[in-house]
């Protein structure tokens, strides 16, 4: 298998090439957490698109982020390591815990994939600002995790002959659970007219 982190650029071209060249190999996608002061919406978006959701859509068996917990000064760290990292959680001096923006993506990925052992490909290609992944288990309902970057849109999902519609104003991350298991959910993205 393959695993990497702290890359330059975006992961899409490398993941697509690796999956095409070695379709039977596992890809474990890991990346460090963000740096500096939080920019909530920007950090959630970057995390989902570059570390968590998009790598899974492109064939990775997981997308993970580290550092899990750091102090307010970004420590502990190894000599020579970056000094401005944040953890998924910041442990304050008095023992309080502060969740950082990347926890939003982790929460949605855990919630949507929990107990569901297989990834279900979903065609969200009709709209370039939408990234979506489905997860399923033979005996459980399906779940869909979606990241919408911008704009207003109505997302339609068909599962077991039933249509579900969700109006989304981006940026937004959604996890839909409890979809029936007999039909793979396929979003049909059409713009919402104001």
Secondary structure, 3 states (H helix, E strand, C coil): CEEECCCCCCCHHHHHHHHHHCCCCCEEEEEECCECCCCHHHHHHHHHHHHHHHHHHCCCCEEEEECCEEECCCCCCCCCCCCCECCCEEECCCCCEEECCHHHHHHHHHHHHCCCCEEECCCCCCCCCEEEEEEEECCEEEEEEEEECCCEEEEEEEECCEEEEEEEECCEEEEEEEECCCCCCEEEEEECCC
